[in-house]
Amino acid sequence: MKLFSIEEANETLRTVRPLAERLVAVAGEIRACRAEAASLAARIAGNGAGASYAVALRETERRAQELAREVGALVAEIQNLGAQVKDVELGLVDFPCRRAGETVLLCWKVGEDAIGFWHGLEEGYGGRKPLPL
């Protein structure tokens, strides 16, 4: 596990930020595909809609699978940098760090300018505390 200083994490954030922003966007597209697929499936089940609905449903499901593969690739790319993706919907990313001899996580999410929070390994997002450590 790579350990970051606050400075190193913020430097890595230059690369992580666009990946995480894309991750959030793709997660939103997947939600939209799932909603569309549910709507199409309901139409098909409800009134025996024609083949065009079935084709649209298959295409929507195919697109959702394609997007899911993109999510996997984005997560892998972020993890290869040493960061940890905690929530794809929020774009929540943690960077392991040492504090007084223990490992903690520097916490960042899409929309924040820089890393400004940290939390213990078991605390999660709800336990965020402002920097400095």
Buried (B, 14 or more C-beta within 10 A) or exposed (E): EBEBEBEBBBEBBEEBBEBBBBBBBBBEBBEBBEEBBEBBBEBBEEEEBEEEBBEBBEBBBEBBEEBBEBBEEBBEBBEEBBBBBBBBEBBBBBBBBEEEEEEBBBBBBBEEEEBBBBBEEEBBBEBBEEEEE
